[in-house]
Amino acid sequence: MAYSKKRILLLDEVRGFAVFCMIIYHALFLSYQLLDTGWAYEAFKFFEPIQPLFASIFIFISGICSRLSQKNTARGIKLLILALSLTFISVVLLPSFGFENTQIYFGILHLLACSILLFSLFRKGFDKIPAILGATLCILIAFITRDISYGRIGLWDDLILRVPYKWYAIEWLFPIGIFPHGFFSADYFPLLPWSFVFFFGTFVGISIKNGRVPSFAYKSHFKFCEKLGQNALLIYIIHIPVIYILLFAIQWISTQV
């Protein structure tokens, strides 16, 4: 197929499904945190192991879309400003109103903003790497660095390097997954390994940009997921406050009955 500038709705739908999973995941977490509901805790623990999967899908598709965009620098800067604003709100404002454990120092918005800017800055270098080689290297690096926050990098137990312990006393390394004892971020997606999930998407996006997309990918299949995917950023920003308001309303109503 010749490359088309028509919107690839399948990307919206898959991203929307990932957003929906994120909303359910956070709703379950906040339900057992605020309302102390046993069923929510059990459901949260059930979904916890697959949380990295739908986060990976979301980040991967963001990488694909960056390959299709010609305005990545502007997008990255706007997203970074938004991410830093979220940090200010969660670290400074919310605790002053009595909310605890809300601070977000390097969440998924920070990750996406930095990844987009890095891709924009080094795009010419990325373009010189064959797509298959680049995609393979990204998967390999993401897998090797998956446990860097636990002090180790490597493929498996017999082939692991220990990250120098003294590095974890350096407070400003948390964006790459190295943080001191006591560090906490309610939403945490460091550059290692997650940026390479994003970069993997940029290499897969080469085929999509070249038009190697089946015709059904341009058609709408699940309107609900499609709309969620097309408004993913807005939904990410508002879904936590909305969940908080609903849970506090439920809590208040339960005390009145």
Secondary structure, 3 states (H helix, E strand, C coil): CCCCCCCCHHHHHHHHHHHHHHHHHHHHHHHHHHCCCHHHHHHHHHHHHHHHHHHHHHHHHHHHHHHHCCCHHHHHHHHHHHHHHHHHHHHHHHHHCCCCCCCCCECHHHHHHHHHHHHHHCHHHHHCCCHHHHHHHHHHHHHHCCCHHHCEEEEECCEEEECCHHHHHCHHHHHHCCCCCCCCCCCECCHHHHHHHHHHHHHHHHHHHCCCCCHHHHCCCCHHHHHHHHCHHHHHHHHHHHHHHHHHHHHHHHHHC
